[in-house]
Amino acid sequence: MIRVRKGEHKLVRGFIPTTTHSLHRIYDPRFVPAIGDFCARDRMHMAQYRKQAHEALPFNADNMPAFDTLH
């Protein structure tokens, strides 16, 4: 699962959103489809959030750090 740390209050101070990774073991296979579906939707939401967060950063185009895309 890939997550982007949230914190809109950090954007105005110039903190760049950072992608984090986590790994979880699902012991009950009955949950796998539901969790997989959630993770797929969450990845799309986090990619959109990260794009919006980068657009809200207080850097100008000449000083903007490189935007690395989500996998």
Predicted model as a PDB file, atoms N, CA, C, CB and O in Angstrom, pLDDT in the B-factor column:
MODEL        1                                                                  
ATOM      1  N   MET A   1       0.851  -1.163   0.000  1.00 46.00           N  
ATOM      2  CA  MET A   1       0.000   0.000   0.000  1.00 46.00           C  
ATOM      3  C   MET A   1       0.900   1.229   0.000  1.00 46.00           C  
ATOM      4  CB  MET A   1      -0.970  -0.004   1.219  1.00 46.00           C  
ATOM      5  O   MET A   1       1.868   1.285   0.757  1.00 46.00           O  
ATOM      6  N   ILE A   2       0.602   2.185  -0.814  1.00 45.00           N  
ATOM      7  CA  ILE A   2       1.368   3.425  -0.885  1.00 45.00           C  
ATOM      8  C   ILE A   2       0.503   4.532  -0.307  1.00 45.00           C  
ATOM      9  CB  ILE A   2       1.807   3.752  -2.357  1.00 45.00           C  
ATOM     10  O   ILE A   2      -0.656   4.687  -0.692  1.00 45.00           O  
ATOM     11  N   ARG A   3       1.053   5.285   0.596  1.00 49.00           N  
ATOM     12  CA  ARG A   3       0.313   6.376   1.211  1.00 49.00           C  
ATOM     13  C   ARG A   3       1.097   7.666   1.063  1.00 49.00           C  
ATOM     14  CB  ARG A   3       0.026   6.080   2.694  1.00 49.00           C  
ATOM     15  O   ARG A   3       2.324   7.648   0.967  1.00 49.00           O  
ATOM     16  N   VAL A   4       0.403   8.763   1.046  1.00 48.00           N  
ATOM     17  CA  VAL A   4       1.024  10.072   1.052  1.00 48.00           C  
ATOM     18  C   VAL A   4       0.664  10.698   2.383  1.00 48.00           C  
ATOM     19  CB  VAL A   4       0.559  10.960  -0.165  1.00 48.00           C  
ATOM     20  O   VAL A   4      -0.508  10.759   2.756  1.00 48.00           O  
ATOM     21  N   ARG A   5       1.665  11.156   3.087  1.00 51.00           N  
ATOM     22  CA  ARG A   5       1.385  11.809   4.364  1.00 51.00           C  
ATOM     23  C   ARG A   5       0.528  13.028   4.116  1.00 51.00           C  
ATOM     24  CB  ARG A   5       2.691  12.199   5.096  1.00 51.00           C  
ATOM     25  O   ARG A   5       0.839  13.865   3.269  1.00 51.00           O  
ATOM     26  N   LYS A   6      -0.531  13.114   4.850  1.00 58.00           N  
ATOM     27  CA  LYS A   6      -1.397  14.279   4.705  1.00 58.00           C  
ATOM     28  C   LYS A   6      -0.950  15.362   5.663  1.00 58.00           C  
ATOM     29  CB  LYS A   6      -2.874  13.910   4.956  1.00 58.00           C  
ATOM     30  O   LYS A   6      -0.169  15.112   6.581  1.00 58.00           O  
ATOM     31  N   GLY A   7      -1.429  16.518   5.452  1.00 65.00           N  
ATOM     32  CA  GLY A   7      -1.096  17.633   6.319  1.00 65.00           C  
ATOM     33  C   GLY A   7      -1.076  18.917   5.525  1.00 65.00           C  
ATOM     34  O   GLY A   7      -0.019  19.487   5.253  1.00 65.00           O  
ATOM     35  N   GLU A   8      -2.253  19.357   5.163  1.00 66.00           N  
ATOM     36  CA  GLU A   8      -2.348  20.566   4.350  1.00 66.00           C  
ATOM     37  C   GLU A   8      -1.643  21.735   5.029  1.00 66.00           C  
ATOM     38  CB  GLU A   8      -3.814  20.917   4.082  1.00 66.00           C  
ATOM     39  O   GLU A   8      -1.114  22.618   4.354  1.00 66.00           O  
ATOM     40  N   HIS A   9      -1.635  21.745   6.368  1.00 67.00           N  
ATOM     41  CA  HIS A   9      -0.963  22.824   7.091  1.00 67.00           C  
ATOM     42  C   HIS A   9       0.541  22.823   6.828  1.00 67.00           C  
ATOM     43  CB  HIS A   9      -1.230  22.701   8.589  1.00 67.00           C  
ATOM     44  O   HIS A   9       1.196  23.852   6.994  1.00 67.00           O  
ATOM     45  N   LYS A  10       1.090  21.691   6.423  1.00 72.00           N  
ATOM     46  CA  LYS A  10       2.518  21.613   6.128  1.00 72.00           C  
ATOM     47  C   LYS A  10       2.843  22.195   4.758  1.00 72.00           C  
ATOM     48  CB  LYS A  10       2.991  20.169   6.202  1.00 72.00           C  
ATOM     49  O   LYS A  10       3.963  22.651   4.527  1.00 72.00           O  
ATOM     50  N   LEU A  11       1.878  22.182   3.854  1.00 72.00           N  
ATOM     51  CA  LEU A  11       2.122  22.678   2.500  1.00 72.00           C  
ATOM     52  C   LEU A  11       2.509  24.151   2.505  1.00 72.00           C  
ATOM     53  CB  LEU A  11       0.887  22.469   1.631  1.00 72.00           C  
ATOM     54  O   LEU A  11       3.428  24.551   1.791  1.00 72.00           O  
ATOM     55  N   VAL A  12       1.821  24.959   3.299  1.00 70.00           N  
ATOM     56  CA  VAL A  12       2.099  26.398   3.305  1.00 70.00           C  
ATOM     57  C   VAL A  12       3.474  26.693   3.890  1.00 70.00           C  
ATOM     58  CB  VAL A  12       1.024  27.147   4.098  1.00 70.00           C  
ATOM     59  O   VAL A  12       4.020  27.774   3.670  1.00 70.00           O  
ATOM     60  N   ARG A  13       4.042  25.744   4.634  1.00 72.00           N  
ATOM     61  CA  ARG A  13       5.390  25.919   5.173  1.00 72.00           C  
ATOM     62  C   ARG A  13       6.437  25.352   4.229  1.00 72.00           C  
ATOM     63  CB  ARG A  13       5.508  25.254   6.541  1.00 72.00           C  
ATOM     64  O   ARG A  13       7.631  25.408   4.527  1.00 72.00           O  
ATOM     65  N   GLY A  14       6.004  24.799   3.078  1.00 71.00           N  
ATOM     66  CA  GLY A  14       6.938  24.335   2.075  1.00 71.00           C  
ATOM     67  C   GLY A  14       7.344  22.881   2.190  1.00 71.00           C  
ATOM     68  O   GLY A  14       8.265  22.445   1.499  1.00 71.00           O  
ATOM     69  N   PHE A  15       6.679  22.118   3.047  1.00 76.00           N  
ATOM     70  CA  PHE A  15       6.999  20.703   3.148  1.00 76.00           C  
ATOM     71  C   PHE A  15       6.386  19.960   1.967  1.00 76.00           C  
ATOM     72  CB  PHE A  15       6.496  20.116   4.488  1.00 76.00           C  
ATOM     73  O   PHE A  15       5.200  20.114   1.675  1.00 76.00           O  
ATOM     74  N   ILE A  16       7.183  19.170   1.307  1.00 76.00           N  
ATOM     75  CA  ILE A  16       6.747  18.433   0.124  1.00 76.00           C  
ATOM     76  C   ILE A  16       6.122  17.112   0.558  1.00 76.00           C  
ATOM     77  CB  ILE A  16       7.935  18.187  -0.851  1.00 76.00           C  
ATOM     78  O   ILE A  16       6.704  16.404   1.381  1.00 76.00           O  
ATOM     79  N   PRO A  17       4.946  16.760   0.023  1.00 75.00           N  
ATOM     80  CA  PRO A  17       4.336  15.464   0.353  1.00 75.00           C  
ATOM     81  C   PRO A  17       5.288  14.314   0.012  1.00 75.00           C  
ATOM     82  CB  PRO A  17       2.995  15.287  -0.404  1.00 75.00           C  
ATOM     83  O   PRO A  17       5.933  14.323  -1.036  1.00 75.00           O  
ATOM     84  N   THR A  18       5.367  13.351   0.886  1.00 76.00           N  
ATOM     85  CA  THR A  18       6.279  12.228   0.726  1.00 76.00           C  
ATOM     86  C   THR A  18       5.499  10.923   0.645  1.00 76.00           C  
ATOM     87  CB  THR A  18       7.287  12.181   1.884  1.00 76.00           C  
ATOM     88  O   THR A  18       4.626  10.658   1.472  1.00 76.00           O  
ATOM     89  N   THR A  19       5.820  10.117  -0.350  1.00 77.00           N  
ATOM     90  CA  THR A  19       5.194   8.808  -0.483  1.00 77.00           C  
ATOM     91  C   THR A  19       5.813   7.858   0.529  1.00 77.00           C  
ATOM     92  CB  THR A  19       5.349   8.257  -1.925  1.00 77.00           C  
ATOM     93  O   THR A  19       7.034   7.800   0.676  1.00 77.00           O  
ATOM     94  N   THR A  20       4.970   7.124   1.218  1.00 79.00           N  
ATOM     95  CA  THR A  20       5.450   6.104   2.145  1.00 79.00           C  
ATOM     96  C   THR A  20       4.873   4.759   1.720  1.00 79.00           C  
ATOM     97  CB  THR A  20       5.055   6.444   3.621  1.00 79.00           C  
ATOM     98  O   THR A  20       3.855   4.696   1.030  1.00 79.00           O  
ATOM     99  N   HIS A  21       5.525   3.704   2.134  1.00 82.00           N  
ATOM    100  CA  HIS A  21       5.087   2.354   1.781  1.00 82.00           C  
ATOM    101  C   HIS A  21       4.812   1.565   3.055  1.00 82.00           C  
ATOM    102  CB  HIS A  21       6.152   1.632   0.908  1.00 82.00           C  
ATOM    103  O   HIS A  21       5.433   1.805   4.090  1.00 82.00           O  
ATOM    104  N   SER A  22       3.893   0.637   2.971  1.00 84.00           N  
ATOM    105  CA  SER A  22       3.653  -0.271   4.083  1.00 84.00           C  
ATOM    106  C   SER A  22       3.312  -1.644   3.518  1.00 84.00           C  
ATOM    107  CB  SER A  22       2.512   0.256   5.007  1.00 84.00           C  
ATOM    108  O   SER A  22       2.855  -1.775   2.382  1.00 84.00           O  
ATOM    109  N   LEU A  23       3.540  -2.636   4.320  1.00 89.00           N  
ATOM    110  CA  LEU A  23       3.279  -4.007   3.908  1.00 89.00           C  
ATOM    111  C   LEU A  23       2.496  -4.686   5.025  1.00 89.00           C  
ATOM    112  CB  LEU A  23       4.608  -4.777   3.592  1.00 89.00           C  
ATOM    113  O   LEU A  23       2.881  -4.619   6.193  1.00 89.00           O  
ATOM    114  N   HIS A  24       1.404  -5.334   4.662  1.00 87.00           N  
ATOM    115  CA  HIS A  24       0.551  -5.979   5.655  1.00 87.00           C  
ATOM    116  C   HIS A  24       0.249  -7.403   5.215  1.00 87.00           C  
ATOM    117  CB  HIS A  24      -0.759  -5.181   5.863  1.00 87.00           C  
ATOM    118  O   HIS A  24       0.108  -7.679   4.023  1.00 87.00           O  
ATOM    119  N   ARG A  25       0.155  -8.277   6.156  1.00 92.00           N  
ATOM    120  CA  ARG A  25      -0.210  -9.658   5.876  1.00 92.00           C  
ATOM    121  C   ARG A  25      -1.689  -9.835   6.212  1.00 92.00           C  
ATOM    122  CB  ARG A  25       0.681 -10.659   6.688  1.00 92.00           C  
ATOM    123  O   ARG A  25      -2.137  -9.462   7.296  1.00 92.00           O  
ATOM    124  N   ILE A  26      -2.432 -10.398   5.286  1.00 94.00           N  
ATOM    125  CA  ILE A  26      -3.863 -10.639   5.486  1.00 94.00           C  
ATOM    126  C   ILE A  26      -4.027 -12.135   5.747  1.00 94.00           C  
ATOM    127  CB  ILE A  26      -4.725 -10.166   4.234  1.00 94.00           C  
ATOM    128  O   ILE A  26      -3.818 -12.957   4.855  1.00 94.00           O  
ATOM    129  N   TYR A  27      -4.395 -12.469   6.950  1.00 96.00           N  
ATOM    130  CA  TYR A  27      -4.468 -13.876   7.335  1.00 96.00           C  
ATOM    131  C   TYR A  27      -5.765 -14.553   6.896  1.00 96.00           C  
ATOM    132  CB  TYR A  27      -4.320 -14.000   8.825  1.00 96.00           C  
ATOM    133  O   TYR A  27      -5.789 -15.764   6.678  1.00 96.00           O  
ATOM    134  N   ASP A  28      -6.819 -13.796   6.770  1.00 97.00           N  
ATOM    135  CA  ASP A  28      -8.098 -14.383   6.370  1.00 97.00           C  
ATOM    136  C   ASP A  28      -8.325 -14.064   4.896  1.00 97.00           C  
ATOM    137  CB  ASP A  28      -9.280 -13.841   7.256  1.00 97.00           C  
ATOM    138  O   ASP A  28      -8.588 -12.912   4.550  1.00 97.00           O  
ATOM    139  N   PRO A  29      -8.228 -15.062   4.024  1.00 96.00           N  
ATOM    140  CA  PRO A  29      -8.332 -14.812   2.577  1.00 96.00           C  
ATOM    141  C   PRO A  29      -9.680 -14.236   2.155  1.00 96.00           C  
ATOM    142  CB  PRO A  29      -8.085 -16.092   1.821  1.00 96.00           C  
ATOM    143  O   PRO A  29      -9.798 -13.706   1.050  1.00 96.00           O  
ATOM    144  N   ARG A  30     -10.681 -14.327   2.995  1.00 97.00           N  
ATOM    145  CA  ARG A  30     -11.990 -13.757   2.639  1.00 97.00           C  
ATOM    146  C   ARG A  30     -11.932 -12.232   2.559  1.00 97.00           C  
ATOM    147  CB  ARG A  30     -13.054 -14.183   3.663  1.00 97.00           C  
ATOM    148  O   ARG A  30     -12.768 -11.613   1.901  1.00 97.00           O  
ATOM    149  N   PHE A  31     -10.951 -11.628   3.223  1.00 96.00           N  
ATOM    150  CA  PHE A  31     -10.831 -10.176   3.205  1.00 96.00           C  
ATOM    151  C   PHE A  31     -10.018  -9.655   2.021  1.00 96.00           C  
ATOM    152  CB  PHE A  31     -10.205  -9.708   4.488  1.00 96.00           C  
ATOM    153  O   PHE A  31     -10.054  -8.459   1.731  1.00 96.00           O  
ATOM    154  N   VAL A  32      -9.293 -10.523   1.342  1.00 95.00           N  
ATOM    155  CA  VAL A  32      -8.388 -10.108   0.269  1.00 95.00           C  
ATOM    156  C   VAL A  32      -9.096  -9.304  -0.830  1.00 95.00           C  
ATOM    157  CB  VAL A  32      -7.728 -11.330  -0.343  1.00 95.00           C  
ATOM    158  O   VAL A  32      -8.597  -8.241  -1.200  1.00 95.00           O  
ATOM    159  N   PRO A  33     -10.238  -9.761  -1.368  1.00 96.00           N  
ATOM    160  CA  PRO A  33     -10.881  -8.968  -2.425  1.00 96.00           C  
ATOM    161  C   PRO A  33     -11.296  -7.563  -1.957  1.00 96.00           C  
ATOM    162  CB  PRO A  33     -12.104  -9.707  -2.943  1.00 96.00           C  
ATOM    163  O   PRO A  33     -11.094  -6.587  -2.679  1.00 96.00           O  
ATOM    164  N   ALA A  34     -11.864  -7.462  -0.777  1.00 96.00           N  
ATOM    165  CA  ALA A  34     -12.314  -6.153  -0.282  1.00 96.00           C  
ATOM    166  C   ALA A  34     -11.127  -5.237  -0.019  1.00 96.00           C  
ATOM    167  CB  ALA A  34     -13.149  -6.316   1.002  1.00 96.00           C  
ATOM    168  O   ALA A  34     -11.170  -4.055  -0.361  1.00 96.00           O  
ATOM    169  N   ILE A  35     -10.086  -5.760   0.574  1.00 95.00           N  
ATOM    170  CA  ILE A  35      -8.909  -4.943   0.862  1.00 95.00           C  
ATOM    171  C   ILE A  35      -8.201  -4.549  -0.436  1.00 95.00           C  
ATOM    172  CB  ILE A  35      -7.940  -5.700   1.795  1.00 95.00           C  
ATOM    173  O   ILE A  35      -7.730  -3.419  -0.569  1.00 95.00           O  
ATOM    174  N   GLY A  36      -8.128  -5.472  -1.382  1.00 94.00           N  
ATOM    175  CA  GLY A  36      -7.528  -5.159  -2.680  1.00 94.00           C  
ATOM    176  C   GLY A  36      -8.285  -4.058  -3.402  1.00 94.00           C  
ATOM    177  O   GLY A  36      -7.681  -3.169  -4.002  1.00 94.00           O  
ATOM    178  N   ASP A  37      -9.607  -4.121  -3.343  1.00 96.00           N  
ATOM    179  CA  ASP A  37     -10.437  -3.081  -3.967  1.00 96.00           C  
ATOM    180  C   ASP A  37     -10.205  -1.734  -3.292  1.00 96.00           C  
ATOM    181  CB  ASP A  37     -11.932  -3.461  -3.894  1.00 96.00           C  
ATOM    182  O   ASP A  37     -10.057  -0.711  -3.961  1.00 96.00           O  
ATOM    183  N   PHE A  38     -10.175  -1.744  -1.958  1.00 95.00           N  
ATOM    184  CA  PHE A  38      -9.923  -0.505  -1.226  1.00 95.00           C  
ATOM    185  C   PHE A  38      -8.566   0.078  -1.604  1.00 95.00           C  
ATOM    186  CB  PHE A  38      -9.993  -0.751   0.287  1.00 95.00           C  
ATOM    187  O   PHE A  38      -8.450   1.277  -1.860  1.00 95.00           O  
ATOM    188  N   CYS A  39      -7.540  -0.771  -1.636  1.00 92.00           N  
ATOM    189  CA  CYS A  39      -6.193  -0.290  -1.951  1.00 92.00           C  
ATOM    190  C   CYS A  39      -6.111   0.314  -3.350  1.00 92.00           C  
ATOM    191  CB  CYS A  39      -5.190  -1.427  -1.823  1.00 92.00           C  
ATOM    192  O   CYS A  39      -5.433   1.320  -3.557  1.00 92.00           O  
ATOM    193  N   ALA A  40      -6.794  -0.295  -4.299  1.00 93.00           N  
ATOM    194  CA  ALA A  40      -6.797   0.236  -5.670  1.00 93.00           C  
ATOM    195  C   ALA A  40      -7.438   1.619  -5.705  1.00 93.00           C  
ATOM    196  CB  ALA A  40      -7.545  -0.722  -6.627  1.00 93.00           C  
ATOM    197  O   ALA A  40      -6.911   2.535  -6.335  1.00 93.00           O  
ATOM    198  N   ARG A  41      -8.578   1.770  -5.026  1.00 95.00           N  
ATOM    199  CA  ARG A  41      -9.252   3.077  -4.996  1.00 95.00           C  
ATOM    200  C   ARG A  41      -8.435   4.095  -4.216  1.00 95.00           C  
ATOM    201  CB  ARG A  41     -10.654   2.949  -4.378  1.00 95.00           C  
ATOM    202  O   ARG A  41      -8.377   5.269  -4.580  1.00 95.00           O  
ATOM    203  N   ASP A  42      -7.804   3.637  -3.145  1.00 90.00           N  
ATOM    204  CA  ASP A  42      -6.998   4.530  -2.324  1.00 90.00           C  
ATOM    205  C   ASP A  42      -5.772   5.026  -3.088  1.00 90.00           C  
ATOM    206  CB  ASP A  42      -6.568   3.823  -1.039  1.00 90.00           C  
ATOM    207  O   ASP A  42      -5.397   6.190  -2.952  1.00 90.00           O  
ATOM    208  N   ARG A  43      -5.142   4.169  -3.886  1.00 89.00           N  
ATOM    209  CA  ARG A  43      -4.003   4.595  -4.706  1.00 89.00           C  
ATOM    210  C   ARG A  43      -4.411   5.720  -5.650  1.00 89.00           C  
ATOM    211  CB  ARG A  43      -3.437   3.407  -5.509  1.00 89.00           C  
ATOM    212  O   ARG A  43      -3.679   6.697  -5.804  1.00 89.00           O  
ATOM    213  N   MET A  44      -5.569   5.589  -6.280  1.00 92.00           N  
ATOM    214  CA  MET A  44      -6.042   6.633  -7.192  1.00 92.00           C  
ATOM    215  C   MET A  44      -6.295   7.936  -6.426  1.00 92.00           C  
ATOM    216  CB  MET A  44      -7.333   6.177  -7.918  1.00 92.00           C  
ATOM    217  O   MET A  44      -5.923   9.016  -6.886  1.00 92.00           O  
ATOM    218  N   HIS A  45      -6.926   7.825  -5.261  1.00 89.00           N  
ATOM    219  CA  HIS A  45      -7.213   9.007  -4.446  1.00 89.00           C  
ATOM    220  C   HIS A  45      -5.914   9.679  -3.997  1.00 89.00           C  
ATOM    221  CB  HIS A  45      -8.069   8.624  -3.219  1.00 89.00           C  
ATOM    222  O   HIS A  45      -5.795  10.902  -4.059  1.00 89.00           O  
ATOM    223  N   MET A  46      -4.952   8.892  -3.550  1.00 85.00           N  
ATOM    224  CA  MET A  46      -3.689   9.452  -3.070  1.00 85.00           C  
ATOM    225  C   MET A  46      -2.899  10.106  -4.205  1.00 85.00           C  
ATOM    226  CB  MET A  46      -2.845   8.361  -2.405  1.00 85.00           C  
ATOM    227  O   MET A  46      -2.246  11.127  -3.988  1.00 85.00           O  
ATOM    228  N   ALA A  47      -2.947   9.537  -5.407  1.00 87.00           N  
ATOM    229  CA  ALA A  47      -2.278  10.152  -6.557  1.00 87.00           C  
ATOM    230  C   ALA A  47      -2.897  11.509  -6.856  1.00 87.00           C  
ATOM    231  CB  ALA A  47      -2.367   9.236  -7.799  1.00 87.00           C  
ATOM    232  O   ALA A  47      -2.183  12.470  -7.143  1.00 87.00           O  
ATOM    233  N   GLN A  48      -4.212  11.590  -6.790  1.00 88.00           N  
ATOM    234  CA  GLN A  48      -4.908  12.859  -7.031  1.00 88.00           C  
ATOM    235  C   GLN A  48      -4.566  13.858  -5.925  1.00 88.00           C  
ATOM    236  CB  GLN A  48      -6.447  12.639  -7.106  1.00 88.00           C  
ATOM    237  O   GLN A  48      -4.291  15.025  -6.206  1.00 88.00           O  
ATOM    238  N   TYR A  49      -4.582  13.407  -4.679  1.00 84.00           N  
ATOM    239  CA  TYR A  49      -4.254  14.287  -3.558  1.00 84.00           C  
ATOM    240  C   TYR A  49      -2.825  14.816  -3.701  1.00 84.00           C  
ATOM    241  CB  TYR A  49      -4.422  13.540  -2.212  1.00 84.00           C  
ATOM    242  O   TYR A  49      -2.567  16.002  -3.497  1.00 84.00           O  
ATOM    243  N   ARG A  50      -1.911  13.926  -4.052  1.00 83.00           N  
ATOM    244  CA  ARG A  50      -0.514  14.345  -4.158  1.00 83.00           C  
ATOM    245  C   ARG A  50      -0.332  15.380  -5.264  1.00 83.00           C  
ATOM    246  CB  ARG A  50       0.387  13.133  -4.418  1.00 83.00           C  
ATOM    247  O   ARG A  50       0.407  16.350  -5.094  1.00 83.00           O  
ATOM    248  N   LYS A  51      -0.998  15.179  -6.385  1.00 84.00           N  
ATOM    249  CA  LYS A  51      -0.921  16.153  -7.481  1.00 84.00           C  
ATOM    250  C   LYS A  51      -1.449  17.508  -7.013  1.00 84.00           C  
ATOM    251  CB  LYS A  51      -1.724  15.658  -8.718  1.00 84.00           C  
ATOM    252  O   LYS A  51      -0.823  18.538  -7.263  1.00 84.00           O  
ATOM    253  N   GLN A  52      -2.589  17.511  -6.339  1.00 82.00           N  
ATOM    254  CA  GLN A  52      -3.164  18.755  -5.835  1.00 82.00           C  
ATOM    255  C   GLN A  52      -2.258  19.392  -4.784  1.00 82.00           C  
ATOM    256  CB  GLN A  52      -4.554  18.498  -5.246  1.00 82.00           C  
ATOM    257  O   GLN A  52      -2.111  20.613  -4.739  1.00 82.00           O  
ATOM    258  N   ALA A  53      -1.657  18.563  -3.946  1.00 80.00           N  
ATOM    259  CA  ALA A  53      -0.769  19.086  -2.915  1.00 80.00           C  
ATOM    260  C   ALA A  53       0.447  19.753  -3.544  1.00 80.00           C  
ATOM    261  CB  ALA A  53      -0.329  17.965  -1.964  1.00 80.00           C  
ATOM    262  O   ALA A  53       0.864  20.826  -3.107  1.00 80.00           O  
ATOM    263  N   HIS A  54       1.019  19.122  -4.569  1.00 77.00           N  
ATOM    264  CA  HIS A  54       2.169  19.727  -5.242  1.00 77.00           C  
ATOM    265  C   HIS A  54       1.797  21.054  -5.901  1.00 77.00           C  
ATOM    266  CB  HIS A  54       2.735  18.766  -6.288  1.00 77.00           C  
ATOM    267  O   HIS A  54       2.599  21.986  -5.927  1.00 77.00           O  
ATOM    268  N   GLU A  55       0.591  21.132  -6.425  1.00 78.00           N  
ATOM    269  CA  GLU A  55       0.144  22.378  -7.053  1.00 78.00           C  
ATOM    270  C   GLU A  55      -0.033  23.479  -6.013  1.00 78.00           C  
ATOM    271  CB  GLU A  55      -1.171  22.155  -7.815  1.00 78.00           C  
ATOM    272  O   GLU A  55       0.055  24.661  -6.345  1.00 78.00           O  
ATOM    273  N   ALA A  56      -0.281  23.106  -4.759  1.00 75.00           N  
ATOM    274  CA  ALA A  56      -0.509  24.085  -3.702  1.00 75.00           C  
ATOM    275  C   ALA A  56       0.779  24.528  -3.011  1.00 75.00           C  
ATOM    276  CB  ALA A  56      -1.455  23.517  -2.681  1.00 75.00           C  
ATOM    277  O   ALA A  56       0.747  25.441  -2.185  1.00 75.00           O  
ATOM    278  N   LEU A  57       1.905  23.904  -3.332  1.00 75.00           N  
ATOM    279  CA  LEU A  57       3.165  24.274  -2.690  1.00 75.00           C  
ATOM    280  C   LEU A  57       3.541  25.711  -3.035  1.00 75.00           C  
ATOM    281  CB  LEU A  57       4.289  23.314  -3.111  1.00 75.00           C  
ATOM    282  O   LEU A  57       3.230  26.192  -4.124  1.00 75.00           O  
ATOM    283  N   PRO A  58       4.200  26.383  -2.124  1.00 72.00           N  
ATOM    284  CA  PRO A  58       4.521  27.796  -2.336  1.00 72.00           C  
ATOM    285  C   PRO A  58       5.774  28.049  -3.184  1.00 72.00           C  
ATOM    286  CB  PRO A  58       4.693  28.458  -1.014  1.00 72.00           C  
ATOM    287  O   PRO A  58       6.311  29.157  -3.171  1.00 72.00           O  
ATOM    288  N   PHE A  59       6.240  27.043  -3.913  1.00 70.00           N  
ATOM    289  CA  PHE A  59       7.416  27.223  -4.762  1.00 70.00           C  
ATOM    290  C   PHE A  59       6.993  27.750  -6.130  1.00 70.00           C  
ATOM    291  CB  PHE A  59       8.195  25.893  -4.910  1.00 70.00           C  
ATOM    292  O   PHE A  59       5.896  27.453  -6.603  1.00 70.00           O  
ATOM    293  N   ASN A  60       7.869  28.537  -6.764  1.00 62.00           N  
ATOM    294  CA  ASN A  60       7.579  28.916  -8.141  1.00 62.00           C  
ATOM    295  C   ASN A  60       8.151  27.837  -9.059  1.00 62.00           C  
ATOM    296  CB  ASN A  60       8.173  30.328  -8.483  1.00 62.00           C  
ATOM    297  O   ASN A  60       8.888  26.965  -8.601  1.00 62.00           O  
ATOM    298  N   ALA A  61       7.826  27.887 -10.326  1.00 63.00           N  
ATOM    299  CA  ALA A  61       8.205  26.837 -11.272  1.00 63.00           C  
ATOM    300  C   ALA A  61       9.721  26.657 -11.365  1.00 63.00           C  
ATOM    301  CB  ALA A  61       7.643  27.154 -12.648  1.00 63.00           C  
ATOM    302  O   ALA A  61      10.191  25.541 -11.589  1.00 63.00           O  
ATOM    303  N   ASP A  62      10.492  27.728 -11.197  1.00 64.00           N  
ATOM    304  CA  ASP A  62      11.948  27.640 -11.292  1.00 64.00           C  
ATOM    305  C   ASP A  62      12.579  26.933 -10.090  1.00 64.00           C  
ATOM    306  CB  ASP A  62      12.535  29.027 -11.429  1.00 64.00           C  
ATOM    307  O   ASP A  62      13.675  26.383 -10.198  1.00 64.00           O  
ATOM    308  N   ASN A  63      11.902  26.947  -8.964  1.00 61.00           N  
ATOM    309  CA  ASN A  63      12.453  26.374  -7.746  1.00 61.00           C  
ATOM    310  C   ASN A  63      11.729  25.105  -7.289  1.00 61.00           C  
ATOM    311  CB  ASN A  63      12.409  27.395  -6.651  1.00 61.00           C  
ATOM    312  O   ASN A  63      11.998  24.587  -6.205  1.00 61.00           O  
ATOM    313  N   MET A  64      10.829  24.618  -8.105  1.00 62.00           N  
ATOM    314  CA  MET A  64      10.013  23.454  -7.715  1.00 62.00           C  
ATOM    315  C   MET A  64      10.838  22.175  -7.762  1.00 62.00           C  
ATOM    316  CB  MET A  64       8.780  23.319  -8.635  1.00 62.00           C  
ATOM    317  O   MET A  64      11.456  21.875  -8.784  1.00 62.00           O  
ATOM    318  N   PRO A  65      10.855  21.420  -6.668  1.00 61.00           N  
ATOM    319  CA  PRO A  65      11.538  20.125  -6.699  1.00 61.00           C  
ATOM    320  C   PRO A  65      10.853  19.188  -7.684  1.00 61.00           C  
ATOM    321  CB  PRO A  65      11.571  19.491  -5.294  1.00 61.00           C  
ATOM    322  O   PRO A  65       9.677  19.363  -8.004  1.00 61.00           O  
ATOM    323  N   ALA A  66      11.589  18.203  -8.156  1.00 63.00           N  
ATOM    324  CA  ALA A  66      11.042  17.246  -9.119  1.00 63.00           C  
ATOM    325  C   ALA A  66       9.882  16.481  -8.495  1.00 63.00           C  
ATOM    326  CB  ALA A  66      12.136  16.266  -9.600  1.00 63.00           C  
ATOM    327  O   ALA A  66       9.933  16.098  -7.326  1.00 63.00           O  
ATOM    328  N   PHE A  67       8.847  16.266  -9.279  1.00 59.00           N  
ATOM    329  CA  PHE A  67       7.670  15.525  -8.832  1.00 59.00           C  
ATOM    330  C   PHE A  67       7.864  14.079  -9.235  1.00 59.00           C  
ATOM    331  CB  PHE A  67       6.347  16.111  -9.434  1.00 59.00           C  
ATOM    332  O   PHE A  67       7.929  13.767 -10.424  1.00 59.00           O  
ATOM    333  N   ASP A  68       7.957  13.192  -8.254  1.00 57.00           N  
ATOM    334  CA  ASP A  68       8.080  11.763  -8.578  1.00 57.00           C  
ATOM    335  C   ASP A  68       6.687  11.152  -8.509  1.00 57.00           C  
ATOM    336  CB  ASP A  68       9.076  11.024  -7.595  1.00 57.00           C  
ATOM    337  O   ASP A  68       5.958  11.357  -7.538  1.00 57.00           O  
ATOM    338  N   THR A  69       6.325  10.406  -9.534  1.00 52.00           N  
ATOM    339  CA  THR A  69       4.989   9.845  -9.629  1.00 52.00           C  
ATOM    340  C   THR A  69       4.851   8.613  -8.757  1.00 52.00           C  
ATOM    341  CB  THR A  69       4.658   9.505 -11.069  1.00 52.00           C  
ATOM    342  O   THR A  69       5.836   7.964  -8.404  1.00 52.00           O  
ATOM    343  N   LEU A  70       3.613   8.304  -8.416  1.00 47.00           N  
ATOM    344  CA  LEU A  70       3.327   7.105  -7.659  1.00 47.00           C  
ATOM    345  C   LEU A  70       3.423   5.905  -8.576  1.00 47.00           C  
ATOM    346  CB  LEU A  70       1.942   7.182  -7.001  1.00 47.00           C  
ATOM    347  O   LEU A  70       3.168   6.019  -9.775  1.00 47.00           O  
ATOM    348  N   HIS A  71       3.779   4.788  -8.044  1.00 45.00           N  
ATOM    349  CA  HIS A  71       3.934   3.561  -8.821  1.00 45.00           C  
ATOM    350  C   HIS A  71       2.587   2.915  -9.039  1.00 45.00           C  
ATOM    351  CB  HIS A  71       4.887   2.585  -8.125  1.00 45.00           C  
ATOM    352  O   HIS A  71       2.502   1.864  -9.675  1.00 45.00           O  
TER     353      HIS A  71                                                      
ENDMDL                                                                          
END                                                                             
